Amino acid sequence: MTAPVRTRPPAPSFLRPALALLSGLGIFVAIVFLGTIVVFVALGVKDAQHPSLALLIAQLAVNAVGALVAGFAAGRMTWGRSLYTLFLLAIIPSMSSLIPVLKGTAGAEPEWYLLSRPAVILLGILIGGIVERRRAA
């Protein structure tokens, strides 16, 4: 006699969106952290308190790449589900980068940079996620 085959209980429905959100945030932070180090070394930055235009543009590019990859990963993980997780992922880092503007504690960065960074992050995550969802469909 053989024992009946047990089936696994289904995974909770919130598990995949939660993991997609956490992995998207982790990917974004890792790429921006490593990219910032590479940019600082490549440009030979001596004084971070007085950033040059090249450094600010390179930082925007690093943020855009990180946002696109994070959105792509979250879009892949949540394929076939609602876009809520992707929107939440886009809002969290973009609103976090608006904190210096809202508090009025902006350092040496110009205002155009402080306002364009959240927009780049928001659009990058949404574009990366939507492109991956359309490609997979």
C-alpha positions in Angstrom: 0.0 0.0 0.0 1.2 3.4 -0.8 0.6 6.5 1.3 -1.5 9.2 -0.3 0.5 12.0 -1.9 0.3 15.2 0.1 -0.1 18.4 -1.7 1.5 21.5 -0.5 -0.8 24.3 0.7 -0.8 27.2 -1.7 1.4 30.1 -1.0 -0.3 33.2 0.4 -1.4 35.7 -2.2 0.6 38.5 -0.7 3.9 36.7 -0.8 5.0 37.4 -4.4 4.1 41.1 -4.4 5.9 41.6 -1.0 9.0 39.8 -2.3 8.9 41.8 -5.5 8.7 45.0 -3.5 11.6 44.0 -1.3 13.8 42.8 -4.1 13.1 45.9 -6.2 14.1 48.1 -3.3 17.2 46.0 -2.7 18.2 46.0 -6.3 17.7 49.8 -6.5 19.8 50.5 -3.4 22.6 48.1 -4.4 22.9 49.6 -7.9 22.8 53.2 -6.7 25.4 52.4 -3.9 27.8 50.7 -6.2 27.2 53.1 -9.0 27.9 56.0 -6.8 31.2 54.6 -5.7 32.2 53.9 -9.3 31.2 57.5 -10.4 33.1 59.1 -7.5 36.2 57.1 -8.3 35.9 57.6 -12.1 35.5 61.3 -11.8 38.1 61.6 -9.1 35.8 63.6 -6.7 37.8 65.2 -4.0 35.1 67.4 -2.4 31.6 65.9 -2.3 30.2 69.1 -0.7 30.7 71.0 -4.0 29.5 68.6 -6.8 30.3 69.4 -10.4 27.8 69.3 -13.2 29.3 66.1 -14.5 28.9 64.4 -11.1 25.3 65.4 -10.8 24.5 64.2 -14.3 26.3 60.9 -13.7 24.4 60.5 -10.4 21.1 61.0 -12.3 22.2 58.3 -14.8 23.1 55.9 -12.0 19.6 56.5 -10.4 18.0 56.0 -13.8 19.8 52.7 -14.4 19.0 51.5 -10.9 15.3 52.4 -11.3 15.0 50.7 -14.7 16.5 47.4 -13.4 14.5 47.5 -10.2 11.3 48.1 -12.1 12.2 45.4 -14.6 12.7 42.9 -11.8 9.5 43.8 -10.0 7.6 43.7 -13.2 8.9 40.2 -13.9 8.1 39.0 -10.4 4.5 40.4 -10.4 3.6 39.5 -14.0 0.0 38.5 -14.3 -1.0 40.6 -11.2 -2.0 44.1 -10.7 0.3 47.1 -11.1 -0.1 48.1 -7.4 3.3 46.7 -6.4 5.0 48.4 -9.2 3.4 51.7 -8.3 4.3 51.3 -4.7 7.9 50.4 -5.6 8.1 53.6 -7.7 6.6 55.8 -5.0 8.8 54.7 -2.1 12.3 55.7 -3.4 11.1 58.7 -5.4 9.3 60.2 -2.3 12.3 59.3 -0.2 14.5 61.4 -2.4 12.1 64.3 -2.0 12.7 64.6 1.7 15.6 67.2 1.4 13.3 69.4 -0.8 10.3 69.2 1.5 12.4 69.8 4.7 14.3 72.6 3.1 17.6 71.0 4.1 19.1 70.7 0.7 22.9 70.6 0.8 25.1 71.7 -2.0 23.0 70.2 -4.7 21.1 72.6 -7.0 17.4 72.7 -6.9 17.0 71.3 -10.5 18.9 68.2 -9.4 16.8 67.7 -6.2 13.6 67.9 -8.2 14.7 65.9 -11.2 16.1 62.9 -9.2 12.6 61.8 -7.9 11.1 62.2 -11.3 13.9 60.1 -12.9 13.4 57.4 -10.2 9.6 57.3 -10.6 9.6 57.2 -14.3 12.5 54.7 -14.5 10.8 52.2 -12.2 7.5 52.5 -14.0 9.1 52.3 -17.5 11.2 49.3 -16.5 8.2 47.4 -15.0 5.8 48.2 -17.8 8.3 47.3 -20.5 8.9 43.9 -18.8 5.2 43.2 -18.5 4.5 44.0 -22.1 7.5 41.9 -23.2 6.3 39.0 -21.2 2.7 39.2 -22.5 
